[in-house]
Amino acid sequence: ESERTAASARAEATLVAVAERAAVAQALASVEVRAALEAAEARQREALAASEGRQREQRAEDERRLRETLGALVADSVAKAVDGGGAGGFGGGGGAAGGAGP
C-alpha cells in the first residue's frame, strides 16, 4: 500500500513538473509570437512610410514638370502674340495687346 502511495505521489509530482514546463513553454511561445507580430508591424509601418515618401517625391516631381510645361506654353503664347501683333493671343481678340485675355 505504501509503495502504491509513493508511486502515486511520484507520478503526481512528475505530472505537475510536466505541466509547469508546458506552461513555461507556452508562455515563452506567446512572448515570441508577440515579438514576431510587433516586428512585422514595425516593418509594415516602415514600408508604408517609405511608400508615402516616394509618393510625395513623385507628386513634387510631377508638379515641377507641370509648372515647366505651363511656363513654356505661356512663354510660347506670349511670343506668338508679340510676333503676330496680338492676333490669336490670350484672348484671341487681335489688337496690339492680344485681346482681353482669360
Stockholm file with secondary structure:
# STOCKHOLM 1.0

chainA/1-102         ESERTAASARAEATLVAVAERAAVAQALASVEVRAALEAAEARQREALAASEGRQREQRAEDERRLRETLGALVADSVAKAVDGGGAGGFGGGGGAAGGAGP
#=GR chainA/1-102 SS CHHHHHHHHHHHHHHHHHHHHHHHHHHHHHHHHHHHHHHHHHHHHHHHHHHHHHHHHHHHHHHHHHHHHHHHHHHHHHHHHHHTTTTTSSSCCCTTTTSSCC
#=GC SS_cons         CHHHHHHHHHHHHHHHHHHHHHHHHHHHHHHHHHHHHHHHHHHHHHHHHHHHHHHHHHHHHHHHHHHHHHHHHHHHHHHHHHHTTTTTSSSCCCTTTTSSCC
//
